[in-house]
Amino acid sequence: MATFRVDTQARCYSAVVERGVVSQTHSFIPARTGKVFVVSTADVWRHQGRALTAGLAGAPFELLELPGGEDQKRLGPVERLAEQMVERGGDRSSLVIAFGGGIVGDMAGFLAAIFMRGIPVLQIPTTLLAQVDAAIGGKTGVNLAAGKNMIGAFHQPLAVLIDPALLETLPDREYRAGLWEIVKAGIIRDPALFRYLSENSSAVLGRAPHAVDRIIADSVRMKAEVVSADEREKNLRSILNFGHTFGHALEAETGYTQFLHGEAVAWGMRAATWLAERAGYLSAEDSAEILETLELYGPIPPVGGISAERLKARLVHDKKTVQGKVHFVLPVRIGEAVLATDIEGRLVEEAIRSALA
């Protein structure tokens, strides 16, 4: 078992990485907990519901279903679930278990954050992307038409249970989307992880257990360290947004229906890497190595027909934009990234065009 502590002002908790840990879910439910509400989607429950039911060891629970898809990550479904919780006897002693991918984790976490002004949540991510990123760190929320995660709250979980065995039913496209988040972790903070991904793509893409378990553990360790140092994204945690500023614009421009989040981030990392090199932050050698490694875990869905001008215009609506200044996370070498604000608009548009080409 690999266990990583996340220490924040709001809560200290463990992110546990272990095959089969879902079978121990009951041991992470506090004594005197009232109603337990499991929030999931129909497809996740169909594939993995039996495992979680066994892990609850006979404890009663109420199943609440969310619609799938990034385009459904809105306030409406959260309100409907809150109404169902009241109807089924939910109160301040209740617990939410988020059982699904990143969308479920964000929405169920937000539901827990706002239901009766806050009840506990236990995160059990079932996709690779959620296991290495979304479930850790307490960020919750929903989208607006104007942009991704524009409404939300920080709400740290009781624990994060990461079971690599749950990935066995994950479609290949979803798996690759998660791999790009792991590549991101290597680029911004862990050169050893980046080298492993560069040199062992066959084992990683083939889902060899030793490779999968290693890259998940390395990514979770990195995320736990960063969140512990900067829970509210005042400085260090901002590096986790590498690729996200461009990627969120792409998701919003395409109505959250064309790209998985990890795919949009991969495209955003391409744009940000090009920008970092042209703006003098990154060497041509490191830029080439980053782009080559991103390609190893492709392909990214086609981006033809998307307007560079419209994508650039969307950047100012990103939640990381402050007083009209767009913040970009740019790599300066493999294993290190910085936050940059004063980037010429001409270079930004050229970076978008290069990534769209």
N, C-alpha and C positions, 0 to 999 in steps of 0.2 A: 504494500500500500504506500502511495506517495501522498502526503498531506501537506498542504501549504497554508500558512496562516495569513489571513487578510486582517490587518489591524487598522481600524479607522476610529474616528471620534464617535461615530454613530454606533458601531458594533464591531466586535472582534469575532471572527468565525473561520471555519476551515473549508478549504476547497479540497475534496478528497478525490484522488484519481485511482480507481481500482476496478478491475473487471469483476462484475457481480455485486458492486456496492449497492445497486438498487434493491437488492434483496434485504439490505439492512435499513431500509427507509424508516421503519417503525422506531428504531433506536434514536433517530434524530428529531422525533416529535416530543416536545416538552410535556412534562406531567401537567395535568389539569388543563390541557388544551380542550377547547370546546369542539364545535363542528369543524371537520376537515373538508376543505373544498379542493378537489383536483381540477385544475384548468388545463385542458388539452385540446387537440383537434381530432376529428373523426379518423383521419388516416393514422396519426400517431397512436391513438388508442387501439385501433384495429391491430397494429403491428406489435405494440409494446405494452398494452394495458394489462395483460395477464402478468407480466413481470412485476409491474408496480403493485398490482393487487396482492400478489404473493408477498412482496416486500413490506406491505402494510400489516401483514401478520394478523389479519382478522379485524383490524381497526376499521370502524365504519367511516365511510366518506361519501360525499356528494360529488358527482361528476358534472362539470360545467364545460360546454364545448364552445370554442371560438371558431369562426370561419378561417380558413387558411388563406394565405396570400398577403403580400406586402400592401396591396391596394385596400385590404380590409383592416389594416392597422390604424383604426380611427377611434374616436371617442364613443361612437354609437354602440359598438359591441361591448365595450367596457361598461357602459351604463346598463345595458341589458343584463350582463352578468351580475352587477351589483344588485339589481332588482331581484334576480333569482336567489341571491344569497339571503336577502331579507326574507323572501317568501319561504325559504327552507330553514329558517331559524338561525342565520348567521348573526354573530354579535362580536363584542370586543375580545372575546376569548377564542375566536375562530382562527384557523390557519389556512393559508393558501399554499398549495403545492403546484408550482409551475412545471408542467411535464410536456416538453416539446422543444421546438427549435427556438431561434432567437426572437421571432415574432411573439410566440407564446410567452417566453420569458419576460420580454419587455412589457407586454400587455397585462399578464398576470401579476407581475411585480408592481405595475402602476395601479392595478385594481387593489392590491394589498396596501399600497401606500395611501390610498385615498378612502378606502372603505372604513367608515367610522373613525376617520382621521388617522388610520394606520393600524394594521394588524400584521403579524409575522408572515413571512413567505419563505418557503424552502424551494430552492432551484434544483431541478433535475433535468439538465439539458439532454436532448436526444439527437442533435445534429452536431457535426464536428465544429462548425462555426460557433454555435452556442456554447459548446464545451470549452473552447479555448478563448472565447472573448465575451459574448453577450451576457452569459450567466454570472460573470464575475465582476464585481465592482459596484453594484447597486444602481446602475443607470436603468431607469424605466421610462416608458412613454409611448406616445402614439404620434402618427404623422398628421400634418396638414397638407392641403393641396400645394401650399407654398413651399413646403420642405419637410425633411425627414426629422422625426423626433422633436418637433417644435413644442410639444406639450408633454411635460413629464416631471419626474421627481427623482431625487436620490433616495433609494430605499434599500438598505443593505439586507441581504438574506440571513436566515439562521445558519445556513450552510449551503454549499454547492456540492452535489453528489455527481461525479463524472464517471460514468461507466462506459468504457470503450466498447464493450460487447453490444451496447445498444446501436452501434453504428453498422452492424452486420446487415440490417435491412435498409440502410440509407442508399438512395439512388446515386449513381456515379456523379451526376452533375452536382448534387448537393455536397457530396464528399469533396470534390475539387474546389467548390466554393469555399469550404472550410480550410482547405490547404493554403489558399492564398492569404488567409488571415495569419496562418502560421509562418508563411514566408515573410509577411509584414513584421512579425515579431522578431525574426532574425535580422531583418534589414535595420530596424530602429534600435535594437538593444542587445542582440545575442549573435555575434558572428559565428560562434561554434554551431549553433542551430542552423544558421544560413548555409554554412559549409556542408553540414549533414544533408540538408535538403538538396543542395546542388549536386552532391555526389551519390545520393542514394534514392533517386527518383523512382527507380524500378520497384524497390521494396515498398516505398511510400505509396505509390500508385497501386501496387498490388495488395495493399492493406495487410502486409505482413505484421502480425501482432507486435513483434519487438519494435518495429519501426513506428507503428501507430502510437503505441504506448509511450515511446520516448518523446516523440514530437509534441504529443499532448501535454505530457508532464513538463517539458521545457517551456512551452507556451504559457501554461497555467502558472508556473513559478514566476515567469517574467511579469505576467499581468498582476499577480498578487503583490509582488515587490513594488510595482509602479503605483497601484491603488493605495497601498499602505503608506507610501511616501506622499501621495497627493490625491486624497479622496475626491475633492471638489474641482479638480482640473484647473488649478491655479497656475501650475508651471509644468512639472515633469509629465503629468498624465496626458498633456496635450500631444505628446509624441505618438500616442496610440491612434491619433487621427490621420496618420500618414495614409494618403490615398482617399480619405473620406470626403474631403472638401470637394474635390472633383467628382468622386463617386456618387455622393449624395445629389449633386446637381444632375448627373446622368439619370439617376433613379427618378427624381422628380419630373424631369423633362419627358421621360417615357411613361409617366403615369404609374410607376411602381409595378409594371406588368411584364417588362421585357427582360429584365436582368434580376438574378438573385443578388443579394447584398454583397456576397463575396466576389461575385463577378464584377459588379460595379466598382468595388474597392480595387480589384486587380487593374481595371482600366484606369482608375484614378491614380494608382501607383505608377503606371506607365507615364501618365501625363506629368506627375510630380517629379519623377526621375528625370525626364527630359528637361523640365523647368530647372531642377537643381543643377544639372550640368551646364545649361546655357547661361544661368545666372551666376555661375562661378562658385557654387557651393560644393560640387561633386566632381571628382575626376572622371575623365572619359572612360578609363579602365573600369572603375567601380560601376559607373552607369551601365556599361555594356554587360557586366556580370549580373547586375540586378535584372536587367531586361531579359537576359538569356534564361535566368532561373524562373522568372515569371512565365516565360513561354513553355518551360518544361511541364508546367501544371495546367496548361491550357486545354482547349481553346476558350477564349472569351467569345460570347455570342457576337454576331456581326453588329457593327455600329454605323453602318452606312445610312445616309439620309438624315442624320441628326445634325442640327445646326450648331456650329461652333459659337456663333454670336449669341444664341439663346442660352447655351450652356454657360457662357461667360456672364451673361446677365443674371443668371440664377445664383451665382456665387455670392452675391451681396446679401442673399436671403438666408445663407447658411447660419446656423445658430452660433457658430464660432466667429462670425463677423462682428466686430465691435466698432461702433461709431463710423461705420462705412468702410472700415479697413478689413480686407479679407486676410485671414491668417492661413498660411500654408505651412505644413510640416514637410521639411525637405531633408533628405539624407545628406550628410557631409562625408561619410564613409560608411562602409558596411559595418553595422553595429552601433551607429550613432546618428541621431537626427536632431534638427533644431527647428524652432518656430520662426518663420520669416513673415514680415508684414509689408515691407516696402518693395514690392516686386512690380516692375513695369507692366502696365496693362498689355503692351504689345507682346511681351514675352509670354504672358499668361494665355493670350489668344493663340499664339504660335504653339504653345504646349498642347492646348486642346486639339488644334488641327493635326498636330503630329500624332497624337494618340488616336484620333479618329481615322487616320489614313490607313 
